[in-house]
Amino acid sequence: MKIFLDSIGCRLNQAEIESMARQFRAAGHEIVASPEGAELAVMNTCAVTNDAASDSRRIIRNIARAGVKEIIATGCWATLQTKDAANLPNVSQVIPNAKKDSLVAESLKPSSLIPHPSSFDLEPLARNPLPGLHHRTRAFIKAQDGCDNHCAFCVTTVARGESRSRPLAEVISDIQFALDGGAKEVVLTGVHLGSWGQDFNSHLRDLVKAILRETDTPRLRLSSLEPWDLDASFFSLWKDARLAPHLHLPLQSGSSSTLKRMARKVTPDSFRELVRAARDVMPAAAITTDIIAGFPAETEAEFEESLAFVNEMNFAGGHVFTYSPRAGTGAAKMKGQVKPEVRKSRNHILRGALDESAKLYREKFIGQTLSVLWESTSEMGEWGWQMEGWTENYLRVKAVASAPRWNQIDKVKLIAMDGESLKGEIS
């Protein structure tokens, strides 16, 4: 059977889709790059913003229009809006997040192709990156799910449930499977990754140490980490050069009063000290963030305070989200909802600030030689092959190679800016 898999949103969604691909392949099915010609599709949806929910619905409709007669909707939006998901064209099943881990087995149970649905876990297959747009060299590994925080704006806690960690042995096994299949970079993911191990008296640093000790992964990257889960001692882990010098620390606002309304367990002062501690150990590290524009009751003064803090932090980049009310969250009921046009204006200003700091960060590395993992390649006739990939500190690099170098790591001298990327010469 030909199966099309797609997802939007966080890296955790991507990790889950990769796991599904492995299981479907082990059951003897083919993962295809587009919905055309597919007999089954799985869409891992997102609900973090109104736009994400809208995109989830749009993609499912597009899959149906492409001719897929059987679509399984899962993920956060499908979990929160089960009836709406079930009413979309050709959706045969809606599987909530709580049952997502058994999605493949359950979806194939009636089929004679898999008389024993759990058997695909017994014989590992070589890892194959998802085809098409998901043809990635990085392996996204799910280490944790759910969240016990109650940030006022976040619907993910409602959709994903309580925090729970995957056992260390399972995470190590998944990583080893990915490495055996040729992965050169492992990305640990979770809704609240920094809480890993708290449910069995352990800590994320123990997981990181175990991965570095028990596997030979060339690169290990951590996805988003809440600032309050870390302390200065955590950054000593980066003594191992395989740990990518890139930290994504969601700030959400640089205003102390706004952070309090958001129910965030961080202040500008504590965030500043954490970033300082990280840069003491890794002066060249990429520190990226998330910011919300137009949170309820955000005054002009609070916005200016937040903007000033963003400028002070000299982030290497980040995401700016225009606040959108999500049903079931505390913020949706707050008084003083900021006018949509004001939210959009503040988003534009914050994006400009982050774009400028990201540009300044990239410029620092012109003339330096860094390691690049090539993620995509395209032929350029007599000039060779156009390669694109990522440095360990998450800079996108383009270079020309005499032969395809996909999924290889090369030393590359960075020679010039190229929009949001850097041009390089392979050493």
URKA-V870679 format. One record per residue. N is the residue number from 1. RES is the residue in one small letter. PSI is psi in degrees with one decimal (NA if undefined). BURIAL is I if it has 9 or more other C-alpha atoms within 8 Angstrom, else O. Layout:
# URKA-V870679
n->N res->RES psi->PSI burial->BURIAL
n->N res->RES psi->PSI burial->BURIAL
This chain:
# URKA-V870679
n->1 res->m psi->137.0 burial->O
n->2 res->k psi->128.1 burial->I
n->3 res->i psi->131.9 burial->I
n->4 res->f psi->130.8 burial->I
n->5 res->l psi->137.9 burial->I
n->6 res->d psi->157.1 burial->I
n->7 res->s psi->157.8 burial->I
n->8 res->i psi->168.5 burial->I
n->9 res->g psi->-138.6 burial->I
n->10 res->c psi->169.3 burial->O
n->11 res->r psi->-26.2 burial->I
n->12 res->l psi->-41.9 burial->I
n->13 res->n psi->-41.2 burial->I
n->14 res->q psi->-42.7 burial->I
n->15 res->a psi->-40.4 burial->I
n->16 res->e psi->-39.8 burial->I
n->17 res->i psi->-39.8 burial->I
n->18 res->e psi->-38.5 burial->I
n->19 res->s psi->-41.6 burial->O
n->20 res->m psi->-41.2 burial->I
n->21 res->a psi->-43.3 burial->I
n->22 res->r psi->-45.0 burial->I
n->23 res->q psi->-42.2 burial->I
n->24 res->f psi->-42.4 burial->I
n->25 res->r psi->-42.4 burial->I
n->26 res->a psi->-25.6 burial->I
n->27 res->a psi->2.6 burial->I
n->28 res->g psi->13.5 burial->O
n->29 res->h psi->161.7 burial->I
n->30 res->e psi->129.0 burial->I
n->31 res->i psi->125.1 burial->I
n->32 res->v psi->159.1 burial->I
n->33 res->a psi->-17.4 burial->I
n->34 res->s psi->159.2 burial->O
n->35 res->p psi->-21.9 burial->I
n->36 res->e psi->122.0 burial->O
n->37 res->g psi->-7.9 burial->I
n->38 res->a psi->145.5 burial->I
n->39 res->e psi->-21.5 burial->I
n->40 res->l psi->143.5 burial->I
n->41 res->a psi->145.4 burial->I
n->42 res->v psi->126.8 burial->I
n->43 res->m psi->118.4 burial->I
n->44 res->n psi->104.4 burial->I
n->45 res->t psi->170.1 burial->I
n->46 res->c psi->149.7 burial->I
n->47 res->a psi->15.1 burial->I
n->48 res->v psi->-30.6 burial->I
n->49 res->t psi->167.9 burial->I
n->50 res->n psi->-38.2 burial->I
n->51 res->d psi->-40.2 burial->O
n->52 res->a psi->-40.8 burial->I
n->53 res->a psi->-42.7 burial->I
n->54 res->s psi->-42.4 burial->O
n->55 res->d psi->-37.1 burial->O
n->56 res->s psi->-46.8 burial->I
n->57 res->r psi->-43.0 burial->I
n->58 res->r psi->-42.9 burial->O
n->59 res->i psi->-40.2 burial->O
n->60 res->i psi->-43.5 burial->I
n->61 res->r psi->-40.5 burial->I
n->62 res->n psi->-38.9 burial->O
n->63 res->i psi->-41.8 burial->I
n->64 res->a psi->-41.7 burial->I
n->65 res->r psi->-27.6 burial->O
n->66 res->a psi->-6.9 burial->I
n->67 res->g psi->5.0 burial->I
n->68 res->v psi->121.6 burial->I
n->69 res->k psi->-18.5 burial->O
n->70 res->e psi->114.5 burial->I
n->71 res->i psi->132.2 burial->I
n->72 res->i psi->122.6 burial->I
n->73 res->a psi->130.4 burial->I
n->74 res->t psi->-173.3 burial->I
n->75 res->g psi->-174.4 burial->I
n->76 res->c psi->-45.8 burial->I
n->77 res->w psi->-43.4 burial->I
n->78 res->a psi->-32.1 burial->I
n->79 res->t psi->-42.0 burial->I
n->80 res->l psi->-30.3 burial->O
n->81 res->q psi->62.4 burial->O
n->82 res->t psi->-45.8 burial->I
n->83 res->k psi->-43.2 burial->O
n->84 res->d psi->-40.6 burial->O
n->85 res->a psi->-42.0 burial->I
n->86 res->a psi->-25.8 burial->I
n->87 res->n psi->-5.7 burial->O
n->88 res->l psi->154.5 burial->I
n->89 res->p psi->131.3 burial->O
n->90 res->n psi->11.5 burial->I
n->91 res->v psi->114.5 burial->I
n->92 res->s psi->-27.5 burial->O
n->93 res->q psi->145.6 burial->O
n->94 res->v psi->115.4 burial->I
n->95 res->i psi->114.1 burial->I
n->96 res->p psi->165.6 burial->I
n->97 res->n psi->-36.6 burial->I
n->98 res->a psi->-23.2 burial->O
n->99 res->k psi->9.9 burial->O
n->100 res->k psi->-34.5 burial->I
n->101 res->d psi->-24.5 burial->O
n->102 res->s psi->15.1 burial->O
n->103 res->l psi->-46.5 burial->I
n->104 res->v psi->-47.5 burial->I
n->105 res->a psi->-43.8 burial->I
n->106 res->e psi->-38.7 burial->O
n->107 res->s psi->-23.3 burial->O
n->108 res->l psi->-2.6 burial->I
n->109 res->k psi->-45.1 burial->I
n->110 res->p psi->-11.6 burial->O
n->111 res->s psi->139.0 burial->O
n->112 res->s psi->-10.8 burial->O
n->113 res->l psi->-17.2 burial->O
n->114 res->i psi->79.0 burial->I
n->115 res->p psi->-26.2 burial->O
n->116 res->h psi->91.8 burial->O
n->117 res->p psi->-27.1 burial->I
n->118 res->s psi->-6.2 burial->O
n->119 res->s psi->-21.5 burial->O
n->120 res->f psi->-9.5 burial->I
n->121 res->d psi->-8.4 burial->O
n->122 res->l psi->-35.2 burial->O
n->123 res->e psi->100.0 burial->O
n->124 res->p psi->139.5 burial->O
n->125 res->l psi->160.7 burial->O
n->126 res->a psi->137.1 burial->O
n->127 res->r psi->132.4 burial->I
n->128 res->n psi->121.7 burial->O
n->129 res->p psi->151.2 burial->I
n->130 res->l psi->139.7 burial->I
n->131 res->p psi->171.0 burial->I
n->132 res->g psi->-135.5 burial->O
n->133 res->l psi->-17.6 burial->O
n->134 res->h psi->20.4 burial->O
n->135 res->h psi->81.3 burial->I
n->136 res->r psi->150.9 burial->I
n->137 res->t psi->-25.0 burial->I
n->138 res->r psi->138.8 burial->I
n->139 res->a psi->118.5 burial->I
n->140 res->f psi->120.2 burial->I
n->141 res->i psi->122.6 burial->I
n->142 res->k psi->119.8 burial->I
n->143 res->a psi->-20.9 burial->I
n->144 res->q psi->157.4 burial->I
n->145 res->d psi->159.4 burial->I
n->146 res->g psi->173.5 burial->I
n->147 res->c psi->137.3 burial->I
n->148 res->d psi->-2.2 burial->O
n->149 res->n psi->162.7 burial->O
n->150 res->h psi->53.4 burial->O
n->151 res->c psi->135.3 burial->O
n->152 res->a psi->-24.3 burial->I
n->153 res->f psi->-11.2 burial->I
n->154 res->c psi->122.4 burial->I
n->155 res->v psi->-9.7 burial->I
n->156 res->t psi->-37.1 burial->I
n->157 res->t psi->-40.1 burial->I
n->158 res->v psi->-41.6 burial->O
n->159 res->a psi->-30.1 burial->I
n->160 res->r psi->-17.8 burial->I
n->161 res->g psi->-165.3 burial->I
n->162 res->e psi->155.8 burial->I
n->163 res->s psi->138.1 burial->I
n->164 res->r psi->136.9 burial->I
n->165 res->s psi->143.4 burial->I
n->166 res->r psi->141.1 burial->I
n->167 res->p psi->146.5 burial->O
n->168 res->l psi->-43.5 burial->O
n->169 res->a psi->-36.3 burial->O
n->170 res->e psi->-41.5 burial->O
n->171 res->v psi->-45.9 burial->I
n->172 res->i psi->-41.8 burial->I
n->173 res->s psi->-44.1 burial->O
n->174 res->d psi->-39.0 burial->I
n->175 res->i psi->-43.9 burial->I
n->176 res->q psi->-37.4 burial->I
n->177 res->f psi->-45.7 burial->I
n->178 res->a psi->-41.1 burial->I
n->179 res->l psi->-40.6 burial->I
n->180 res->d psi->-28.5 burial->I
n->181 res->g psi->2.3 burial->I
n->182 res->g psi->2.4 burial->O
n->183 res->a psi->138.7 burial->I
n->184 res->k psi->-14.4 burial->I
n->185 res->e psi->135.6 burial->I
n->186 res->v psi->131.0 burial->I
n->187 res->v psi->114.5 burial->I
n->188 res->l psi->132.3 burial->I
n->189 res->t psi->161.4 burial->I
n->190 res->g psi->159.8 burial->I
n->191 res->v psi->-45.1 burial->I
n->192 res->h psi->70.4 burial->I
n->193 res->l psi->-37.3 burial->I
n->194 res->g psi->-15.1 burial->I
n->195 res->s psi->1.6 burial->I
n->196 res->w psi->133.7 burial->I
n->197 res->g psi->-12.6 burial->I
n->198 res->q psi->-24.1 burial->I
n->199 res->d psi->-4.4 burial->O
n->200 res->f psi->39.9 burial->O
n->201 res->n psi->44.8 burial->O
n->202 res->s psi->-172.8 burial->I
n->203 res->h psi->154.7 burial->I
n->204 res->l psi->-36.4 burial->I
n->205 res->r psi->-31.9 burial->O
n->206 res->d psi->-38.4 burial->O
n->207 res->l psi->-46.0 burial->I
n->208 res->v psi->-45.1 burial->I
n->209 res->k psi->-42.3 burial->I
n->210 res->a psi->-41.1 burial->O
n->211 res->i psi->-45.2 burial->I
n->212 res->l psi->-30.9 burial->I
n->213 res->r psi->-39.7 burial->O
n->214 res->e psi->-8.1 burial->O
n->215 res->t psi->164.2 burial->I
n->216 res->d psi->32.5 burial->O
n->217 res->t psi->128.0 burial->I
n->218 res->p psi->-33.4 burial->O
n->219 res->r psi->138.2 burial->I
n->220 res->l psi->125.5 burial->I
n->221 res->r psi->139.8 burial->I
n->222 res->l psi->135.3 burial->I
n->223 res->s psi->-161.6 burial->I
n->224 res->s psi->133.5 burial->I
n->225 res->l psi->126.8 burial->I
n->226 res->e psi->134.5 burial->I
n->227 res->p psi->-32.7 burial->I
n->228 res->w psi->-7.4 burial->O
n->229 res->d psi->-6.8 burial->O
n->230 res->l psi->155.2 burial->I
n->231 res->d psi->175.9 burial->O
n->232 res->a psi->-33.2 burial->I
n->233 res->s psi->-22.9 burial->O
n->234 res->f psi->-33.5 burial->O
n->235 res->f psi->-8.5 burial->I
n->236 res->s psi->-18.1 burial->O
n->237 res->l psi->-28.4 burial->I
n->238 res->w psi->7.5 burial->I
n->239 res->k psi->-25.3 burial->O
n->240 res->d psi->116.5 burial->O
n->241 res->a psi->-13.8 burial->O
n->242 res->r psi->-18.2 burial->I
n->243 res->l psi->116.2 burial->I
n->244 res->a psi->131.0 burial->I
n->245 res->p psi->68.1 burial->I
n->246 res->h psi->122.0 burial->I
n->247 res->l psi->125.5 burial->I
n->248 res->h psi->108.1 burial->I
n->249 res->l psi->101.4 burial->I
n->250 res->p psi->121.5 burial->I
n->251 res->l psi->-49.1 burial->I
n->252 res->q psi->-37.4 burial->I
n->253 res->s psi->146.9 burial->I
n->254 res->g psi->9.0 burial->I
n->255 res->s psi->127.3 burial->I
n->256 res->s psi->-38.7 burial->I
n->257 res->s psi->-37.2 burial->O
n->258 res->t psi->-42.3 burial->I
n->259 res->l psi->-37.2 burial->I
n->260 res->k psi->-42.8 burial->I
n->261 res->r psi->-30.5 burial->O
n->262 res->m psi->-12.5 burial->I
n->263 res->a psi->34.9 burial->I
n->264 res->r psi->141.3 burial->I
n->265 res->k psi->44.4 burial->O
n->266 res->v psi->153.0 burial->I
n->267 res->t psi->162.6 burial->I
n->268 res->p psi->-38.1 burial->I
n->269 res->d psi->-45.4 burial->O
n->270 res->s psi->-34.9 burial->O
n->271 res->f psi->-43.3 burial->I
n->272 res->r psi->-44.2 burial->I
n->273 res->e psi->-37.3 burial->O
n->274 res->l psi->-44.7 burial->I
n->275 res->v psi->-40.1 burial->I
n->276 res->r psi->-42.4 burial->O
n->277 res->a psi->-39.3 burial->I
n->278 res->a psi->-43.4 burial->I
n->279 res->r psi->-21.9 burial->I
n->280 res->d psi->-35.2 burial->O
n->281 res->v psi->-38.2 burial->I
n->282 res->m psi->79.8 burial->I
n->283 res->p psi->-29.9 burial->O
n->284 res->a psi->8.3 burial->O
n->285 res->a psi->146.4 burial->I
n->286 res->a psi->118.8 burial->I
n->287 res->i psi->114.4 burial->I
n->288 res->t psi->168.4 burial->I
n->289 res->t psi->176.2 burial->I
n->290 res->d psi->141.3 burial->I
n->291 res->i psi->140.5 burial->I
n->292 res->i psi->128.1 burial->I
n->293 res->a psi->128.6 burial->I
n->294 res->g psi->35.4 burial->I
n->295 res->f psi->147.6 burial->I
n->296 res->p psi->134.0 burial->I
n->297 res->a psi->11.2 burial->I
n->298 res->e psi->115.7 burial->I
n->299 res->t psi->169.4 burial->O
n->300 res->e psi->-37.8 burial->O
n->301 res->a psi->-41.4 burial->O
n->302 res->e psi->-39.3 burial->I
n->303 res->f psi->-44.2 burial->I
n->304 res->e psi->-37.4 burial->O
n->305 res->e psi->-42.6 burial->I
n->306 res->s psi->-43.8 burial->I
n->307 res->l psi->-43.2 burial->I
n->308 res->a psi->-39.2 burial->I
n->309 res->f psi->-41.0 burial->I
n->310 res->v psi->-43.5 burial->I
n->311 res->n psi->-38.2 burial->I
n->312 res->e psi->-36.2 burial->O
n->313 res->m psi->-17.0 burial->O
n->314 res->n psi->52.9 burial->I
n->315 res->f psi->152.7 burial->I
n->316 res->a psi->0.3 burial->I
n->317 res->g psi->-175.2 burial->I
n->318 res->g psi->-177.3 burial->I
n->319 res->h psi->138.5 burial->O
n->320 res->v psi->125.0 burial->I
n->321 res->f psi->128.8 burial->I
n->322 res->t psi->126.1 burial->I
n->323 res->y psi->132.6 burial->I
n->324 res->s psi->128.1 burial->O
n->325 res->p psi->132.9 burial->I
n->326 res->r psi->124.5 burial->I
n->327 res->a psi->135.1 burial->O
n->328 res->g psi->-4.1 burial->O
n->329 res->t psi->154.6 burial->I
n->330 res->g psi->-35.9 burial->O
n->331 res->a psi->-29.0 burial->I
n->332 res->a psi->-23.0 burial->I
n->333 res->k psi->-2.7 burial->O
n->334 res->m psi->148.5 burial->I
n->335 res->k psi->160.1 burial->O
n->336 res->g psi->35.4 burial->O
n->337 res->q psi->127.2 burial->O
n->338 res->v psi->140.0 burial->I
n->339 res->k psi->139.8 burial->O
n->340 res->p psi->-40.3 burial->O
n->341 res->e psi->-30.9 burial->O
n->342 res->v psi->-41.3 burial->I
n->343 res->r psi->-46.2 burial->I
n->344 res->k psi->-38.8 burial->I
n->345 res->s psi->-43.4 burial->O
n->346 res->r psi->-36.2 burial->I
n->347 res->n psi->-46.8 burial->I
n->348 res->h psi->-42.1 burial->O
n->349 res->i psi->-44.5 burial->O
n->350 res->l psi->-39.2 burial->I
n->351 res->r psi->-41.0 burial->I
n->352 res->g psi->-41.1 burial->O
n->353 res->a psi->-44.5 burial->I
n->354 res->l psi->-37.2 burial->I
n->355 res->d psi->-40.4 burial->I
n->356 res->e psi->-44.2 burial->O
n->357 res->s psi->-33.5 burial->I
n->358 res->a psi->-40.1 burial->I
n->359 res->k psi->-45.6 burial->I
n->360 res->l psi->-37.0 burial->O
n->361 res->y psi->-46.1 burial->I
n->362 res->r psi->-41.3 burial->I
n->363 res->e psi->-28.2 burial->O
n->364 res->k psi->-22.0 burial->O
n->365 res->f psi->0.7 burial->O
n->366 res->i psi->128.5 burial->I
n->367 res->g psi->-13.1 burial->O
n->368 res->q psi->159.7 burial->O
n->369 res->t psi->122.4 burial->O
n->370 res->l psi->163.6 burial->I
n->371 res->s psi->133.8 burial->I
n->372 res->v psi->128.8 burial->I
n->373 res->l psi->116.0 burial->I
n->374 res->w psi->126.3 burial->I
n->375 res->e psi->-22.9 burial->I
n->376 res->s psi->155.6 burial->I
n->377 res->t psi->143.9 burial->I
n->378 res->s psi->145.2 burial->O
n->379 res->e psi->143.8 burial->O
n->380 res->m psi->33.9 burial->O
n->381 res->g psi->-130.5 burial->O
n->382 res->e psi->-18.4 burial->O
n->383 res->w psi->-6.3 burial->O
n->384 res->g psi->-144.3 burial->I
n->385 res->w psi->131.2 burial->I
n->386 res->q psi->118.4 burial->I
n->387 res->m psi->145.4 burial->I
n->388 res->e psi->138.5 burial->I
n->389 res->g psi->-169.8 burial->I
n->390 res->w psi->139.0 burial->I
n->391 res->t psi->170.9 burial->I
n->392 res->e psi->-29.3 burial->I
n->393 res->n psi->26.8 burial->I
n->394 res->y psi->41.6 burial->O
n->395 res->l psi->131.2 burial->I
n->396 res->r psi->131.3 burial->I
n->397 res->v psi->140.2 burial->I
n->398 res->k psi->141.0 burial->I
n->399 res->a psi->161.3 burial->I
n->400 res->v psi->133.6 burial->I
n->401 res->a psi->154.8 burial->I
n->402 res->s psi->-16.3 burial->O
n->403 res->a psi->157.8 burial->O
n->404 res->p psi->135.3 burial->O
n->405 res->r psi->21.9 burial->I
n->406 res->w psi->134.8 burial->I
n->407 res->n psi->24.1 burial->I
n->408 res->q psi->154.4 burial->O
n->409 res->i psi->125.1 burial->I
n->410 res->d psi->153.5 burial->I
n->411 res->k psi->129.0 burial->I
n->412 res->v psi->130.4 burial->I
n->413 res->k psi->125.7 burial->I
n->414 res->l psi->124.4 burial->I
n->415 res->i psi->-20.5 burial->I
n->416 res->a psi->159.5 burial->O
n->417 res->m psi->148.8 burial->I
n->418 res->d psi->76.9 burial->O
n->419 res->g psi->-123.5 burial->O
n->420 res->e psi->6.5 burial->O
n->421 res->s psi->179.7 burial->I
n->422 res->l psi->141.9 burial->I
n->423 res->k psi->141.8 burial->I
n->424 res->g psi->164.9 burial->I
n->425 res->e psi->124.2 burial->I
n->426 res->i psi->129.2 burial->I
n->427 res->s psi->NA burial->O
